[in-house]
Amino acid sequence: MSLDPGLFSFVLDHLDGGVMIGATQTGPNVEIIFANRALGALLQRAPAELVGSTLTNFDALTGDPGLASRVRNALDQAQPFRGEGVVRQPQGTVVPVELELIPRSDAEGVLTHVIMLVRDLRERLRLEQQLWHSQRLEAVSHLASGVSHDLNNVLLALSGHTAFLLESIPESDPRRVDAAGIEQAARRTASLINHLLALSRRQPAVPQQIDLNEILEDLAPFLPRILGEDVRIRIDVAAEPSMVFADPIQLQQIVLNLAANARDAMPHGGNLTIASTPAPASEDLPGTRESASRHGEVLLTVADTGIGMSAESKAHLFEPFFTTKDSATHSGLGLATVHGIVRQSGGYVWVRSEPDQGTTVRVYLPYAGPGARPAAPIPGTASSPQGGIESVLLVEDDPAVLALAERVLAMYGYRVKAVSSPALAKAAVLVANTPFDLLVTDVVLPEGSGPELAQDLRRDLPALRVLFISGYPPESHSKALSGVAEERLLQKPFTPVELATQVRCALDHIS
């Protein structure tokens, strides 16, 4: 039974890639005798229109003279060819393609037929771009994690000593203003580190009851420096608290990402309005879901007077890595991150934008007013924490942090032995007159780790309580801490009050 020639045409027509078959004529010309549907779609020509054309005018078909020249050279030598180029469609769209040329010769070596395979590279290039962005994000993630440790140690010493200064300077002393300014700068720097960790996805979400108005007021001093002097910023907060249940760092990230996106849409400057209001009782949101009651939601609105977006751009707005900007400087993760955070918080995002008409982004977040679950307060922070007379073994390899923590704990009445390594800690236990009640140790130490030290010391001191401190993101050593009973972790930078509070809680077995 012979194969039906029509079957070959059927199969070729249903392939995803473009296929062209050419036959030689008199001279160097190769006439196209078959073109499948995929090739016609790629060139935006009916396959029947392509039949009868010759490869000598291939540059006219593709719009890529360089690729056509390489194809002709391969045909002249009857050699296979594979290369990349572009297809320029009639309406101007440029499509990257891979072209493979397969020549067929007769017994005498004379070229008789040519098979050309044309593959659309857009999907492959999109995946490669995603991989590149992912690798870049991972590099930023590792950098942020490492830098945060060193900076948090510096900030801890800075803020701690500043707290001591503020305690010793009278309210009437003009130097108190300078000390307060240093403390505020340290807090802002710590906030920036948290932003960097959140961007790199190494800062865990800690949802809590928080006022959106306070978030906007805290960001107000930063926005002019971030957005530039050409952007006029107006921030309107609701008269009543706009309570939501969300991670404050992520909430700040939402505002900063939307503000940065608005800045990019206003290259020559413009107006940016950021407002918090209760959501209207009912509202129609075109293109989203049906009209429904919006009662019980807080509305964050970010509106700009920029260039706006086309319908095509809006269709891909929340896709990761999608961007209409320079891909070398924009990852395309800004709005995708916003969308993910809002959905995770139980909210909804709606966007209105038209070309040259600006963009308005509305973020709806569930109201977390009376009856909502608030963040669990740290015991003892409502007032000055209690001290004690227990014996504390302090292990920290950074000299400035070690000296500061020792001073804080001694100030609260504890008997403190401060050392810089696990070996010195073990030696201190051996010569101590009385057993230590609490081990306060950095997670990462030279020649060992805090969790390993805790396990070693508990073999002889089973009742020893442990408080870990660290400047690294918590998840970077969650596995190491999981093997330590009743783990407690205090993140750097912390204040003297926070350290004293956590020490008391650890000693009193308060969770």
N, C-alpha and C positions, 0 to 999 in steps of 0.2 A: 504494500500500500504506500503510495507516494504522498508526500506532504503537500498540502494545498498552499500555493504561493500566497494566497490571501491571508493565511494564518500568520505569516511573517509580518505582513503589514499590520495586522491586528495587534500582534504582540508589541511591535515597535511603537505603535500609536499609544499604547497604554503604559509606556515607561515614563518615569518622572523626568529623566534627563533628555535634553535635545539630541536627536539623532538625524544625521544627514548622510545620504549616499550619493556619491558623484561618479560619473563615468567619463572617461577621456574621449575627446574628439580629436579632430585633426589639429595638430599643434599642441601647445601647452595647456590649452583650456580644459577645465573639468566642469562638465555640466551637471547640475543637481537633478537627479532623477527621482529622489524621494526625500521628503522632510516630514518628520512626525509632528504630532500636535504640540508637544512640549517645546520644540524648537520654534514653531510658529508663534506660540504664546510668549516665548522669551523675546523674539524679535518683533512681536505684535504685528505679524503678517499672517495671512492665511497660508497654510502649507502649500496649497495649489499655486499660490503666487510665487513661491520660492522655486518650484519646479521649473526648470528651463533656464534659471539664472546660472551664471558661471562663477567660479571662485576667483576669477580675476577682478571682479568687482566686490570682493568680500568686505573690503573696507567700507563700502557704501552700506552694506548690510549691517555691520557692527558699529561703525563709527569709530573704530580703533585702527588707524593706518599702520601703527607699529605692529600690532598683532597680525594684520593682513599681510604685511611684508614678510614676517617670519613664516606664515603659512605658505606663501608662494615659494620661498626659498626651499622649504621642505618638499613641496611638490616637484620643484625642478630637479631635486636629487632623489625623488621617490623614497624619501626617508620618513620614518615615524616622527611625530612631533607632539610635545605636550608643553603647554605654557598657559599663563594667566593673562587676562586682559579685561576688557569691558565690552558690554553691549549697550549702545546708546539707543534707547527706544524713541519712537517718533515724537512723543511729547516732551522729551528731554531727560527722562529718568535714566541714570547710569547704573547698570547692573554689573557687578563684578562676576566674571565667569572663568572657569577652567576649560580649556579647549584641548582635545586630544585628536590627533590625526593618525589614521591607520591606513597606509597605502597597500594596494594589492596589485601585484605584477604577474604577467604571464610567464610561460616557461623560458622565454627569451629575455626576461627581465624588463619588459616594457610595461609601464604603468597602465592598468586598465580601469581600476576602480579606487575610490577613496571613501573611507568611512570617517565621518567626523562626529565626535561626541562632545556636546556642550553642556557643562554642569553649572547651574546657578550657585554661586558661592556665598550668597547673602546670609543664609542660615549658619554656615560654617564660620563665617567671619563674626557673626553675632555671638556665637558660642565662644569663640576665641577672645572676643572683647570682654565677655562676662568672666572668663577665666582670668584674664589679665587684671580686671578690676578686683576680682576676688583675691588674687595673690597680692595686689597692692594693699587691699584692706587688711589682709593677714599680716603684712609687713608693718603697717601702721599699728596694728593690734599689739604685736610683740614689742615694738618701740615704745608705745604708750605704757605697757605694763612695766617695762624695765625702768623707764624714766620716772614713772610715778613713785616707785620705791625710793629713789634718791631724793626727789623733790619733797616727798612727804616727810622724810627725815629732817630735811632742812626747815620745812614749814612747822614741824612739830617743835623744834628748838626755838624758832622765831616766835611763834604764837605763845609758847609756854613762858618764855622769859618776858615777853610783852605783858602777859597776864600778871606776872609778879610786879612789873613796873607799875601797872595800873593800880594794883593793891597798895603800893607804897606811896603813890603820888596823890596829894590832896586834891579835892574837886576844884579848888580855887587856883591851883598851880597851872600856868599856861602850858607847861610841858606835857600835861595830861592829854591835850589835844593831839600832840605829835604821837604819843604812845597809842592813842586810840586809832590814829590814822594808820600806824603800822599794823595793828591788829586787824583792821578792816581790810587792808591790802592782803594780809595773809589769808583771810577767809575767802577773798575773791580769787586768789591764786589756787586755793584748794578747790574752789568751785570749778575753775577752768580745767583742773586735772580730772575732775569727775566728768566734765563734758567730753574730754578727750577719751576717757575710758568708756563712756557711754557710746561714743561714735565708733569705737573699735569693738564694741559689744563685749567688753570685759568688765562692765559694771552691772551687777545683777539688779533687777527691778525690785524695789521695795515700796509697794503701794501703801499709801497712807492718806488719811483725810487731810486735805490741804486747800487753802484758799487760792484760787486762780489769780485773784487780784494781787495777792502778795508776790506771786511769781512774776507778774508783769511789772510791778513796781521795783522788784529787785533787779530785773533785766534792763530797766529804763536807762541807767547810767552807761551800760555797755553798748547799747544799740547804735548810738551815733558814731562810735569809733569803729564798729563792725560794718555799718552800712555806708559810711562816708558822708561828707558834708553836703553833697548834692541831693541827698534824700531827706526830706522834711518829715519828721516822725511825730505822730500824734497818738497818745495812749489814753484811752477812756476806760475806766474801770467802773463796774456797777456800784451803786450806792450801798447795797447790801453785800455781805461776803458771798463769793461764788465758790462754794465748797464742792470739791470733787474728790473722788477716791482714786489716786494715781500716784505713780512714782514722781517725786518733784524734779529729779534730774531729767527724766524722760519728758516731763511737761515743759521744762525749759528747752529741751532739744526740739520739741514741736515748734515752739515760738521762734527759736533761732533759725531752724530750717526754713520755715515759711518766710521769715524776714529776709534771709539770704536769697531765697528764690525770687522774692519781690525786688530785691536790689538788682539782681541780674536782669530782670525784665524792665528795668529803668536805667539803661546805660548812660543816659544824659540827665539823670536826676528825676525827681518827681515826689509825689506824696504817698506816704505809707500810714495807714490807720490800723491800730491794733486795739480791739475792744473786747471787754467781757460783759455779757448781759445774760439775764435769764432768757431761755429760748421761748419764742412765742408759743401761746397755747396751742395753736394749730398753724400749719404752714405747708404749702405745696412746694415740693422740691422736684422740678422737672427732670426727667431722665433718671430718677433714682427709684424710690419706692412710692407706694400710694400715699396720698395725703393722710396723715395720722396725727394724733395728739402729740405735741412736743412737750407737754407739761412734765416737769421733773427733770429737765435737762439744763445744763449750763452751756452757753454759746460763746465760743471764742471766734472772733472775726478778724481776719487779716486781709486788708484791701489795699491794692496799689493802683497807680495810674499809669502802668507800664504798657508794653506793646501787646499784651494779651496773647492768646493762643488760638491756633486753628482747631477745627473739629478733629482733624487727624491727630494732633498732639494731645488733645484732651482724651482721646480714646485710649492712649497708652500712658496716661498721666502717672498712674501708680505702679507701673511695671518697674521692677528692679533693673537698674543699669540703662533705662531709657532716658535719653537727654537730647535736647535740640541744641545744646551748647557744645563748646569745644571739649571733646572727650578726654583730652590730655589734662584738663584742669577741673572737670566736673565728672563725678562718678555716676551720676544718675540715681543716687540712692536717697536723696533728700526727701522727696515726696513719698517714695516707697516706704521710707522709715517712718514718716509721719503717719501714713495710712496704717502700718503695722502696729504702731504704738496705740493709736486711737482705737482700732478694732480690739486690741488686747485689753483695753480699759473699758470695753463695752460701749464705745461711742461710734460716731459716724462722721464721715467727711463729705462735704458737698462743695463743688467748685463751679463758679460761673465766670466765664471768660470769653471774650470776643477779640479778634484782631483789632489793635489800636484802641480798644475800649477798656483796658486794664483787666485785672483779675481779682476776684473776691473768693476767699477760701473760708468756709464756715466749718468749724469743728464742734460737734455736739458731744458733750460728755455727761454721763449720768450725774445728777445732783446728789451730793453726799451730805445733806444737812442733818437735822436732828434725827437720831435713830441709826445713822450710818455707823459702820464700824471704824472707829478712829485708830490711829497708829498707837501701838502700845508704848507708853512712855518709859523711859529708862528710870528705874527706881532710884530715888534720891535726887533727881535733877530739879525737882520743884523747889528745893531749898539746898542749903549747903550740905554736902554729903558728910556722913559721920566718919570719924577716924577710928583708930584702934591701937592696940598694943601688941598685935600679933607679929610674928617674925616672917619677913618676906625676903625671898631670894630673887633678885632682879638680874636677868641676863639679857644684855643688849650690846651688839658689836659696834654701834655708832657712838662715839664718845660723847657727843653733844646730847643725844637722846638719853643715854645712860645717866649722865650727870643731872639732867633736868628731872627725869623720872625719880631718881634717888632723892632729890631735893623735895619733890612733891610728896612722896610717901613719908619721908621723915617729918615734914611739916604737919602731916595728919597723925603723927604719933607712932607710926609703925617702926619696928626695928628692922633696918634694911641692910642687906649685904648685897652690894652691886658688883657684878663681874662681867667680863666681856666675851666669855667663851664657855662651851659645855665642859671642857676640862677643868677650868677654874671653878665652875659651879659644883662639879662633883667633889673637888677638893674642899670646897667650903662646907659641903654637907658632912664630910668626914671629920672635920675639926670643930664643927659647931657644938656648943655646950647643950643646946636644946634643939629639938627638931624644928625645921621650918614648917610654917602653916600654909604658906602660899608660894607657888612658883609663878613669877611674871616673866615671860620669855618671848623674845622675837621668834617668829616661825622659822625664818631663814637665818642660820648662824654659820660662822666659819667652822669647818671641820665637823659638821653635824647639822642637826635641826632641832627646833623647839620640841616637836612631838616626840622625837627619839629620846631627847633629854628627859622629858616628862615620864616616859615609860621606864627609862633606866632608874630614875630616882624613886619611882613608886614601888619598885621592888623592895626597897628598904623602908620607904615612907608611904605605906598604902593610903594613909589619910590625907596626903598632900593634895591641896587644891591647886588648880592651874588656870592662869589667865594668859592667853596668847595675844601678842600685839604684832601688827604687820603693816607694811606700806604697800604690799602687793595686793592686787584684786583678790577677793576671797576665794573665787573659784579656781585660782591658780594653785592653791594648796589644799583644796577641799578634801582630796583623797588622803593626804597625809594626816589631816586633822580627824578624819572619820574613825581612825583607830584609837583615838584618845577618848577615854570616858569623860562625859560631862564637859565637853569642849566649850570654851568661851573665847570669843575673838573680839578684840578692840582694834578698829582700823585707825591707822595714822592718816592725817594728823589729828590728835585728840587734845583737848584742853586739860589743864590740871584737875578741874572738877570732874570731867568725864573719867579720867584715870582713877581718881579717888573713889568715884561712884562704883565703877566696875570692880575694883579691888574689894570694896565692902560687900558687893553682891556675891562675888566669888567666895568670899570667906563665910558669908551667911547662907550659902546654898540657894540664893535667889535666882530664879531662871529669868 
